[in-house]
């Protein structure tokens, strides 16, 4: 499997994936009505359920995705800036997640109320109608061969420009279970039920010049690479499956043949296609306990990288699994207090708690995983005193720079997370809301569980520069710069030379000694005003830069910025209002080459 970096693992913990064909041992349902194994769930489109459905949508880097349309029958919502969404009502049996540039994801509702999804960016390619087009998807050899004739949804022939959006999901990828549609529940051609073992998934969408939905008018050939995990003894042929978006269930549609190290099969239309080996079903119960034998609830259990489900109040995660299949059942380090993570942030794989299991058809088995040490529980409530939602990301920063994976608070702001197994001492509890606001509270991690409640305070520290940024997809972020070291004014920051007024503020120089010892953050504010005239107040900044580095990277750059400057006995007040700039924020997915065009405002005093 590919190894996720520490920060990505932390962000992916939120996708607990209770959306698979799995049921809790203390649930009144055996997996939910509807699709086999509880995957589909029953729903009457004319009988909406009155409940709060919510969750988080992130991209492959764990960054919240705004502007994702979440639809359940006749009801819909749109994710906010942090990727969070809420639906007060749903109808039908599935939730659909859609955003331009990303592959659509469909999840069964069943008895779930929380849905956390990873959406994969789609590859975009032009399609020729004069010569056959081959889509080379990703880097590992997945391909789709297209014909030269196409039709619209009414069956009419289409001529004109065509764009293909395609995605390949690799089961060797540790994020696979969080990206895939459905839950690997399936129906065979003889209507028998099956549980799938995925060898890979492909999604292709064809659009015409005016956004028309198109399909090939003839056979398209799919070529799947053999995943590393199945390369030792691949079968000579394997069934192809298509995804039924209405029910959230996979349906058998053909077969792919092993040819030259690839599985090759044909389809006549596009949706999600899956290369899967079907097996009879079995049931595996995984009980997780700590070092003292106490059960651990709300802990994600990884079922061989293809499913993940939370333990319930009795510490058991129960899941329908394929029989006759050797599976590695494990608890990742990020899931339980970074128990296998060393001081440098890397994971010692030899310390991962896991067990290999293989079940017979229809067998029911229970295994126990015992965790080393104990991760204290931090729970409480975050209350947003502003007008925004109480749904936010909550995590711990400890040992200067180490971080726990974040969890998502519920609609009332309630949260529960695991503190580190091997660290005791001072830490900072953080909560990040949809508008970018971060609330912090100092705590001390001990062996005991504890309750921590805190509220958001949107007011800035006295005299500190706050940079407010707005932009695409509802972006609305405030960056808090380090407060002036002595009072409300940054000292020693302003110089005037050869007619140019310059401001240079170093965050490290503004910190008290205690702050410097603990902070991993540094950065600065820099600007230049040529042709400065003290008798005037309106100027143009030739270059403006705001930068902050530490647990991430933020850089705001702008040129030719209108600014108001007033001078009161050598104390200069600088004010920029709604100017245009370019933002890099790696936590938010804006990096070199993919900067966000934004508007920003700031005000501060310096001398």
C-alpha positions as CSV (number, residue, x, y, z in Angstrom):
1,X,0.0,0.0,0.0
2,X,1.0,3.6,-0.5
3,X,2.0,5.3,2.7
4,X,0.1,8.4,3.6
5,X,2.0,11.3,5.1
6,X,1.3,12.3,8.7
7,X,-0.9,15.3,7.8
8,X,-3.0,13.5,5.3
9,X,-3.6,10.6,7.7
10,X,-4.7,13.1,10.3
11,X,-7.3,14.6,8.0
12,X,-8.6,11.3,6.7
13,X,-9.6,10.0,10.1
14,X,-12.8,11.9,9.8
15,X,-14.0,9.6,7.1
16,X,-15.1,6.9,9.5
17,X,-17.0,5.3,6.7
18,X,-20.0,4.0,8.6
19,X,-21.6,4.0,5.2
20,X,-20.5,0.6,4.2
21,X,-22.4,-2.7,4.4
22,X,-21.7,-2.8,8.1
23,X,-23.9,-2.7,11.2
24,X,-23.2,-1.9,14.8
25,X,-23.7,-4.7,17.3
26,X,-25.9,-2.5,19.5
27,X,-28.1,-1.4,16.6
28,X,-31.7,-2.4,16.2
29,X,-30.9,-3.0,12.5
30,X,-28.9,-5.9,11.1
31,X,-27.4,-3.6,8.5
32,X,-30.4,-1.7,7.3
33,X,-33.3,-2.5,5.0
34,X,-33.0,-2.3,1.2
35,X,-29.9,-3.4,-0.5
36,X,-28.2,-6.6,0.5
37,X,-26.2,-6.4,3.6
38,X,-27.8,-3.1,4.5
39,X,-26.0,-1.2,1.8
40,X,-29.0,0.4,0.2
41,X,-31.5,1.3,2.8
42,X,-35.2,1.8,2.1
43,X,-36.6,5.2,1.4
44,X,-39.8,6.6,0.0
45,X,-39.2,9.7,-2.1
46,X,-42.6,10.9,-1.1
47,X,-42.0,10.3,2.6
48,X,-39.0,12.4,3.7
49,X,-37.4,11.6,7.0
50,X,-37.3,14.4,9.6
51,X,-33.8,14.2,11.0
52,X,-30.5,16.1,10.8
53,X,-28.1,14.5,8.3
54,X,-24.7,16.0,8.2
55,X,-21.0,15.4,7.4
56,X,-17.8,16.6,5.8
57,X,-16.5,16.4,2.2
58,X,-12.8,16.6,1.6
59,X,-10.4,16.1,-1.4
60,X,-7.6,13.6,-1.6
61,X,-5.4,15.9,0.5
62,X,-7.9,16.1,3.3
63,X,-8.8,19.7,2.5
64,X,-12.5,20.6,2.9
65,X,-14.4,21.0,-0.4
66,X,-16.8,23.9,-0.6
67,X,-19.5,24.1,-3.2
68,X,-20.3,20.4,-3.3
69,X,-24.0,19.8,-4.0
70,X,-25.4,17.1,-1.7
71,X,-28.7,15.7,-2.9
72,X,-31.1,13.2,-1.2
73,X,-34.2,12.8,-3.4
74,X,-35.9,16.2,-3.5
75,X,-33.7,17.7,-0.8
76,X,-30.3,19.3,-1.3
77,X,-27.6,21.3,0.5
78,X,-24.2,22.8,-0.4
79,X,-21.1,22.3,1.5
80,X,-19.6,25.5,3.1
81,X,-16.0,26.6,3.0
82,X,-14.7,23.9,5.3
83,X,-16.6,21.2,3.4
84,X,-19.3,20.7,6.1
85,X,-23.0,20.3,5.2
86,X,-26.3,19.6,6.9
87,X,-29.6,18.4,5.6
88,X,-32.6,18.6,7.9
89,X,-34.6,16.2,5.7
90,X,-33.8,13.5,3.1
91,X,-35.9,11.4,0.8
92,X,-35.0,8.4,-1.3
93,X,-32.3,5.8,-0.5
94,X,-29.0,7.5,-1.5
95,X,-27.1,10.7,-1.0
96,X,-25.3,12.1,-4.1
97,X,-22.2,14.3,-3.9
98,X,-21.4,16.4,-7.0
99,X,-18.9,19.2,-7.8
100,X,-17.5,20.3,-11.1
101,X,-14.1,18.8,-11.7
102,X,-14.6,15.9,-9.3
103,X,-16.0,12.4,-9.8
104,X,-19.6,12.0,-8.5
105,X,-20.0,9.9,-5.3
106,X,-23.2,8.1,-4.3
107,X,-23.7,6.7,-0.8
108,X,-26.6,4.6,0.6
109,X,-28.5,6.3,3.4
110,X,-29.8,3.2,5.3
111,X,-29.8,4.2,9.0
112,X,-26.9,6.6,8.7
113,X,-27.1,10.2,9.7
114,X,-23.5,11.2,9.2
115,X,-21.7,11.0,5.9
116,X,-18.0,11.9,5.4
117,X,-16.7,11.6,1.9
118,X,-13.4,12.0,0.0
119,X,-14.0,13.3,-3.6
120,X,-11.4,12.6,-6.3
121,X,-10.4,15.2,-8.8
122,X,-11.2,14.1,-12.4
123,X,-8.8,14.1,-15.3
124,X,-10.1,16.1,-18.3
125,X,-9.3,15.1,-21.9
126,X,-10.6,16.1,-25.4
127,X,-12.2,13.3,-27.3
128,X,-11.9,12.9,-31.1
129,X,-14.8,11.9,-33.3
130,X,-12.5,11.2,-36.3
131,X,-10.0,8.7,-34.8
132,X,-10.4,6.5,-31.7
133,X,-9.3,8.1,-28.4
134,X,-7.4,6.4,-25.6
135,X,-7.8,7.9,-22.2
136,X,-4.7,7.2,-20.1
137,X,-6.1,7.6,-16.6
138,X,-3.5,8.4,-13.8
139,X,0.0,7.0,-13.7
140,X,-0.4,3.2,-13.2
141,X,-1.7,2.1,-16.6
142,X,-5.5,2.3,-16.4
143,X,-6.9,3.1,-19.9
144,X,-10.2,3.5,-21.7
145,X,-10.5,3.1,-25.5
146,X,-13.3,5.1,-27.0
147,X,-15.1,4.7,-30.3
148,X,-15.6,7.6,-32.7
149,X,-19.4,7.7,-32.5
150,X,-21.5,9.0,-29.7
151,X,-25.1,9.7,-28.7
152,X,-27.0,11.9,-26.4
153,X,-29.4,10.8,-23.6
154,X,-32.2,10.5,-26.1
155,X,-30.2,8.2,-28.4
156,X,-29.6,10.8,-31.1
157,X,-26.2,10.8,-32.8
158,X,-23.9,13.6,-31.6
159,X,-21.3,15.5,-33.5
160,X,-19.1,18.2,-32.1
161,X,-16.7,18.8,-29.3
162,X,-16.5,16.2,-26.5
163,X,-14.7,16.3,-23.2
164,X,-14.1,13.2,-21.1
165,X,-13.8,13.5,-17.3
166,X,-12.2,10.3,-15.9
167,X,-11.1,8.8,-12.6
168,X,-9.3,5.6,-11.6
169,X,-9.5,4.4,-8.0
170,X,-6.7,2.1,-7.0
171,X,-7.4,-0.4,-4.2
172,X,-3.7,-0.2,-3.2
173,X,-4.4,3.5,-2.1
174,X,-5.1,3.8,1.6
175,X,-7.9,6.3,0.8
176,X,-9.7,3.9,-1.4
177,X,-12.5,3.0,1.0
178,X,-13.3,6.7,1.5
179,X,-13.4,7.5,-2.2
180,X,-15.5,4.7,-3.7
181,X,-19.2,4.9,-4.4
182,X,-21.5,2.4,-2.6
183,X,-20.3,-0.2,-0.1
184,X,-19.3,-3.2,-2.3
185,X,-22.7,-4.8,-1.9
186,X,-23.7,-6.4,-5.2
187,X,-26.3,-8.3,-7.2
188,X,-25.2,-11.0,-9.7
189,X,-26.8,-11.8,-13.1
190,X,-28.8,-14.6,-11.4
191,X,-30.0,-12.1,-8.8
192,X,-28.0,-13.7,-6.0
193,X,-26.3,-11.4,-3.5
194,X,-22.5,-11.1,-3.3
195,X,-19.9,-9.1,-1.4
196,X,-17.2,-7.8,-3.6
197,X,-13.4,-7.6,-3.4
198,X,-12.4,-4.6,-5.6
199,X,-9.5,-4.8,-8.1
200,X,-10.1,-1.2,-9.1
201,X,-12.8,1.3,-10.3
202,X,-13.1,3.6,-13.3
203,X,-15.5,6.4,-13.8
204,X,-15.9,8.2,-17.2
205,X,-18.3,11.1,-18.0
206,X,-18.7,12.5,-21.5
207,X,-19.9,16.0,-22.1
208,X,-20.8,17.8,-25.3
209,X,-20.0,21.4,-26.3
210,X,-23.1,22.6,-24.4
211,X,-22.7,20.3,-21.4
212,X,-24.9,17.5,-22.9
213,X,-24.5,14.1,-21.3
214,X,-23.2,11.7,-23.9
215,X,-22.6,8.0,-24.1
216,X,-20.5,5.9,-26.6
217,X,-22.5,4.6,-29.6
218,X,-20.5,1.4,-29.7
219,X,-18.2,-0.6,-27.5
220,X,-15.6,1.1,-25.2
221,X,-12.7,-1.0,-23.8
222,X,-11.6,-0.7,-20.2
223,X,-8.0,-1.7,-19.2
224,X,-7.4,-2.2,-15.5
225,X,-3.9,-2.6,-14.0
226,X,-3.4,-5.5,-11.5
227,X,-3.2,-4.0,-8.0
228,X,0.0,-4.9,-6.1
229,X,-2.0,-6.5,-3.3
230,X,-3.5,-9.0,-5.8
231,X,-0.5,-9.5,-8.1
232,X,0.8,-12.8,-6.7
233,X,-2.0,-15.1,-8.2
234,X,-4.4,-13.1,-10.3
235,X,-7.4,-15.0,-11.8
236,X,-7.5,-15.4,-15.6
237,X,-10.8,-13.5,-15.7
238,X,-12.9,-11.5,-13.3
239,X,-16.4,-10.0,-13.5
240,X,-17.1,-6.4,-14.4
241,X,-19.7,-4.5,-12.5
242,X,-21.6,-1.3,-13.0
243,X,-22.9,1.0,-10.2
244,X,-26.6,1.6,-9.9
245,X,-26.8,5.2,-8.6
246,X,-30.5,4.9,-7.8
247,X,-30.0,2.1,-5.3
248,X,-26.3,2.3,-4.4
249,X,-25.7,-1.3,-5.4
250,X,-23.2,-2.8,-7.9
251,X,-24.7,-5.0,-10.6
252,X,-22.8,-7.6,-12.7
253,X,-22.5,-6.6,-16.3
254,X,-19.8,-8.7,-18.0
255,X,-16.3,-10.1,-17.6
256,X,-12.7,-8.8,-18.0
257,X,-9.9,-11.1,-19.3
258,X,-6.3,-11.1,-18.1
259,X,-4.2,-9.9,-21.0
260,X,-0.5,-9.0,-20.8
261,X,-0.6,-8.0,-17.2
262,X,-3.9,-6.1,-17.4
263,X,-7.6,-7.0,-17.2
264,X,-9.5,-6.0,-20.3
265,X,-13.2,-5.8,-20.8
266,X,-15.8,-3.9,-22.8
267,X,-18.8,-1.8,-21.9
268,X,-21.5,0.1,-24.0
269,X,-22.2,2.9,-21.6
270,X,-20.4,4.8,-18.8
271,X,-21.0,5.2,-15.1
272,X,-18.8,3.8,-12.3
273,X,-17.3,0.5,-13.4
274,X,-15.7,-1.9,-11.0
275,X,-13.4,-4.9,-11.5
276,X,-14.4,-7.2,-8.6
277,X,-14.1,-10.7,-7.5
278,X,-17.5,-11.8,-6.0
279,X,-17.6,-14.0,-2.8
280,X,-20.3,-15.3,-0.6
281,X,-20.9,-13.3,2.5
282,X,-19.6,-13.7,6.0
283,X,-19.9,-11.6,9.1
284,X,-16.9,-10.4,11.1
285,X,-17.2,-8.7,14.5
286,X,-14.2,-6.8,15.7
287,X,-14.0,-6.0,19.4
288,X,-11.5,-3.3,20.4
289,X,-10.2,-2.9,23.9
290,X,-7.5,-0.8,25.6
291,X,-4.6,-2.1,27.6
292,X,-6.8,-2.5,30.6
293,X,-9.4,-4.5,28.8
294,X,-11.9,-1.6,28.6
295,X,-13.9,-1.4,25.4
296,X,-13.2,1.5,23.0
297,X,-16.2,3.1,21.2
298,X,-16.3,5.3,18.2
299,X,-13.0,3.9,16.9
300,X,-12.6,3.3,13.1
301,X,-11.6,-0.3,12.3
302,X,-10.0,-0.9,8.9
303,X,-11.2,-4.0,7.1
304,X,-8.4,-4.8,4.6
305,X,-8.4,-1.2,3.2
306,X,-11.7,-1.7,1.5
307,X,-14.1,-0.8,4.3
308,X,-13.9,1.1,7.6
309,X,-16.5,1.2,10.3
310,X,-16.8,2.6,13.8
311,X,-17.0,0.6,17.0
312,X,-20.2,1.1,19.0
313,X,-20.9,1.4,22.7
314,X,-19.9,-2.2,23.3
315,X,-16.6,-1.7,21.4
316,X,-17.6,-3.9,18.5
317,X,-17.6,-3.0,14.8
318,X,-19.6,-5.5,12.8
319,X,-19.2,-5.8,9.0
320,X,-20.4,-8.0,6.2
321,X,-17.2,-9.2,4.5
322,X,-16.3,-11.5,1.5
323,X,-15.7,-15.1,2.5
324,X,-12.6,-17.1,1.3
325,X,-10.6,-13.9,1.4
326,X,-7.6,-13.3,3.5
327,X,-8.1,-9.9,5.1
328,X,-5.9,-7.7,7.3
329,X,-8.0,-6.1,10.1
330,X,-6.2,-3.2,11.8
331,X,-6.4,0.0,13.8
332,X,-4.3,2.8,12.2
333,X,-2.1,4.9,14.4
334,X,-4.1,8.0,13.6
335,X,-7.3,6.4,14.7
336,X,-6.2,5.9,18.3
337,X,-4.0,8.6,19.8
338,X,-1.1,8.3,17.4
339,X,-0.1,5.1,19.3
340,X,2.4,4.0,16.7
341,X,3.6,7.4,15.7
342,X,7.1,8.5,16.7
343,X,8.4,11.9,17.8
344,X,9.3,12.8,14.1
345,X,5.7,12.2,13.0
346,X,6.4,8.9,11.1
347,X,4.6,5.7,11.8
348,X,6.3,2.5,13.1
349,X,4.5,-0.1,11.1
350,X,5.7,-2.9,13.5
351,X,3.6,-1.4,16.2
352,X,0.3,-1.4,14.3
353,X,-2.3,-3.5,16.0
354,X,-3.7,-5.9,13.3
355,X,-4.8,-9.4,12.7
356,X,-5.2,-11.5,9.5
357,X,-8.6,-13.2,9.2
358,X,-10.2,-15.6,6.6
359,X,-13.8,-16.6,6.9
360,X,-15.9,-19.4,5.3
361,X,-19.2,-18.7,3.5
362,X,-21.9,-17.5,5.9
363,X,-19.5,-17.8,8.8
364,X,-19.9,-15.4,11.8
365,X,-16.8,-14.7,13.8
366,X,-15.7,-12.3,16.5
367,X,-12.0,-11.3,17.1
368,X,-10.5,-9.0,19.7
369,X,-7.9,-6.3,19.0
370,X,-6.1,-5.0,22.2
371,X,-4.5,-1.6,22.0
372,X,-1.2,-0.8,23.7
373,X,-1.6,1.8,26.4
374,X,-4.6,4.1,26.7
375,X,-5.6,7.2,24.8
376,X,-7.4,9.6,27.2
377,X,-10.7,10.9,25.9
378,X,-11.2,14.6,25.4
379,X,-14.8,15.6,25.0
380,X,-16.8,18.7,25.2
381,X,-18.7,21.3,23.2
382,X,-17.7,24.1,20.9
383,X,-20.2,27.0,20.7
384,X,-20.0,29.5,17.8
385,X,-21.2,32.8,19.3
386,X,-21.5,34.2,15.8
387,X,-24.0,33.4,13.1
388,X,-22.2,30.4,11.7
389,X,-22.7,26.7,12.2
390,X,-21.4,24.8,15.3
391,X,-20.0,22.1,13.0
392,X,-16.2,22.5,13.0
393,X,-13.0,20.5,13.0
394,X,-11.4,19.9,16.4
395,X,-7.9,18.6,17.1
396,X,-5.0,18.7,19.6
397,X,-1.6,20.2,19.1
398,X,1.0,18.7,21.5
399,X,4.7,18.4,22.0
400,X,5.2,21.7,20.2
401,X,4.2,20.5,16.7
402,X,2.6,17.1,16.8
403,X,-1.1,17.0,16.0
404,X,-3.9,14.5,16.5
405,X,-6.3,13.7,13.6
406,X,-9.2,16.1,13.6
407,X,-12.8,15.1,14.4
408,X,-15.9,16.9,13.4
409,X,-18.3,18.3,16.0
410,X,-22.0,17.6,15.7
411,X,-24.7,20.1,15.0
412,X,-24.6,21.2,18.7
413,X,-20.9,21.6,18.7
414,X,-20.3,18.4,20.7
415,X,-17.1,16.5,20.0
416,X,-15.0,13.5,21.3
417,X,-11.4,12.8,20.4
418,X,-8.6,10.6,21.6
419,X,-5.5,12.3,23.2
420,X,-2.1,10.9,22.5
421,X,-1.3,7.5,24.0
422,X,2.3,8.3,24.9
423,X,2.2,12.0,25.7
424,X,1.3,13.8,28.9
425,X,1.6,17.5,29.5
426,X,0.6,20.8,28.0
427,X,-1.3,20.9,24.8
428,X,-3.6,23.2,22.8
429,X,-7.1,22.2,21.8
430,X,-8.1,23.9,18.5
431,X,-11.4,24.2,16.6
432,X,-11.6,25.5,13.0
433,X,-14.9,26.8,11.7
434,X,-16.2,27.1,8.2
435,X,-15.2,30.7,7.8
436,X,-11.6,29.9,8.8
437,X,-11.9,31.1,12.3
438,X,-9.8,29.1,14.8
439,X,-10.6,29.0,18.5
440,X,-7.9,27.7,20.9
441,X,-7.7,26.6,24.5
442,X,-4.8,25.4,26.5
443,X,-5.2,22.1,28.3
444,X,-3.1,19.6,30.2
445,X,-3.2,16.0,29.0
446,X,-3.2,13.5,31.9
447,X,-4.1,9.9,32.3
448,X,-7.7,10.9,33.0
449,X,-10.5,11.7,30.6
450,X,-11.7,15.3,30.7
451,X,-14.4,17.6,29.5
452,X,-13.4,20.8,27.8
453,X,-15.9,23.4,26.7
454,X,-15.0,26.6,24.9
455,X,-16.6,29.2,22.7
456,X,-15.3,31.1,19.6
457,X,-14.1,34.6,20.1
458,X,-14.1,36.4,16.8
459,X,-12.5,39.6,18.1
460,X,-8.7,40.1,17.5
461,X,-6.1,40.8,20.1
462,X,-5.4,44.4,20.8
463,X,-3.3,46.1,18.2
464,X,-2.7,42.8,16.2
465,X,-3.0,42.9,12.4
466,X,-5.8,40.8,11.2
467,X,-5.9,40.0,7.5
468,X,-9.4,39.2,6.2
469,X,-9.6,37.3,2.9
470,X,-12.6,36.6,0.7
471,X,-12.7,34.8,-2.6
472,X,-14.0,31.9,-4.7
473,X,-16.5,29.3,-3.4
474,X,-17.5,31.3,-0.4
475,X,-14.0,31.8,0.9
476,X,-14.0,33.9,4.1
477,X,-10.9,33.6,6.2
478,X,-9.3,35.8,8.9
479,X,-5.6,35.4,9.6
480,X,-4.4,36.5,13.0
481,X,-0.9,37.9,13.0
482,X,1.2,38.0,16.2
483,X,0.2,40.9,18.5
484,X,2.7,43.7,18.9
485,X,5.3,42.9,21.6
486,X,4.9,46.2,23.4
487,X,1.3,47.4,23.4
488,X,-0.8,48.2,20.3
489,X,2.0,49.3,17.9
490,X,4.6,47.3,16.0
491,X,7.9,49.0,16.9
492,X,10.9,49.5,14.6
493,X,8.9,48.4,11.6
494,X,8.7,51.7,9.5
495,X,11.6,53.2,7.5
496,X,11.6,56.0,4.9
497,X,14.5,56.0,2.4
498,X,14.9,57.9,-0.9
499,X,11.1,58.7,-0.9
500,X,10.0,55.1,-0.3
501,X,8.2,54.2,2.9
502,X,8.7,50.5,3.9
503,X,7.1,48.4,6.5
504,X,8.8,45.2,7.7
505,X,7.3,43.2,10.6
506,X,8.9,40.0,11.7
507,X,6.6,37.8,13.8
508,X,9.4,36.2,15.7
509,X,10.7,39.6,16.8
510,X,7.3,40.4,18.2
511,X,7.1,37.3,20.4
512,X,7.8,37.2,24.1
513,X,10.5,34.8,25.1
514,X,8.0,32.2,26.3
515,X,6.2,32.4,23.0
516,X,9.4,31.9,21.1
517,X,10.2,28.7,23.0
518,X,6.8,27.1,22.2
519,X,6.0,28.5,18.8
520,X,6.7,26.7,15.6
521,X,5.3,29.7,13.6
522,X,7.1,32.5,11.9
523,X,6.4,35.0,9.2
524,X,6.0,38.7,8.4
525,X,4.2,41.6,6.9
526,X,6.1,43.7,4.3
527,X,5.0,46.5,2.0
528,X,6.6,49.4,0.1
529,X,5.0,52.8,-0.8
530,X,7.1,54.7,-3.3
531,X,6.9,58.5,-3.6
532,X,5.6,58.8,0.0
533,X,4.4,62.3,0.9
534,X,3.5,62.9,4.6
535,X,1.0,65.6,3.6
536,X,-1.2,63.0,1.9
537,X,-3.2,60.0,3.1
538,X,-3.9,58.0,0.0
539,X,-1.2,56.0,-1.7
540,X,-0.5,52.9,-3.8
541,X,1.6,50.0,-2.4
542,X,3.9,48.7,-5.0
543,X,4.4,45.3,-3.3
544,X,2.5,43.8,-0.3
545,X,3.3,40.4,1.3
546,X,1.8,38.7,4.3
547,X,3.4,35.3,5.2
548,X,3.0,32.8,8.0
549,X,4.7,29.4,8.2
550,X,4.5,26.6,10.7
551,X,1.8,23.9,10.7
552,X,1.1,24.9,7.1
553,X,2.0,27.8,4.7
554,X,0.2,31.0,4.1
555,X,1.3,33.7,1.7
556,X,-0.7,36.6,0.5
557,X,0.9,38.7,-2.3
558,X,-0.3,41.8,-4.1
559,X,0.9,44.7,-6.3
560,X,-0.4,48.2,-6.8
561,X,-2.6,48.1,-3.8
562,X,-4.6,51.2,-2.7
563,X,-3.8,52.1,0.9
564,X,-4.7,54.7,3.5
565,X,-1.8,55.9,5.7
566,X,-2.2,58.4,8.6
567,X,0.7,59.6,10.8
568,X,0.1,60.6,14.4
569,X,3.4,61.7,16.0
570,X,5.4,59.0,14.3
571,X,2.8,56.2,14.8
572,X,1.6,55.2,11.3
573,X,-1.8,53.6,10.8
574,X,-2.1,51.5,7.6
575,X,-5.5,50.4,6.2
576,X,-6.1,48.3,3.1
577,X,-9.7,47.7,2.1
578,X,-11.0,45.0,-0.4
579,X,-7.8,44.9,-2.5
580,X,-7.0,42.2,-5.0
581,X,-4.3,39.6,-4.2
582,X,-3.1,36.1,-4.7
583,X,-3.4,33.6,-1.8
584,X,-1.4,30.4,-1.0
585,X,-2.7,28.4,1.9
586,X,-1.6,24.8,1.9
587,X,-4.1,23.8,4.5
588,X,-6.9,25.1,2.2
589,X,-5.5,23.5,-0.9
590,X,-4.0,26.7,-2.5
591,X,-0.4,26.1,-3.4
592,X,2.3,27.3,-5.8
593,X,0.8,27.1,-9.2
594,X,-2.8,26.9,-7.9
595,X,-3.1,30.2,-6.0
596,X,-6.5,31.6,-5.3
597,X,-7.4,35.1,-6.6
598,X,-8.8,36.8,-3.6
599,X,-9.9,40.1,-2.1
600,X,-8.3,41.2,1.3
601,X,-8.5,43.8,3.9
602,X,-6.2,44.7,6.9
603,X,-5.5,47.4,9.4
604,X,-2.5,47.8,11.8
605,X,-0.3,50.4,13.4
606,X,3.5,50.6,13.4
607,X,6.3,53.0,14.0
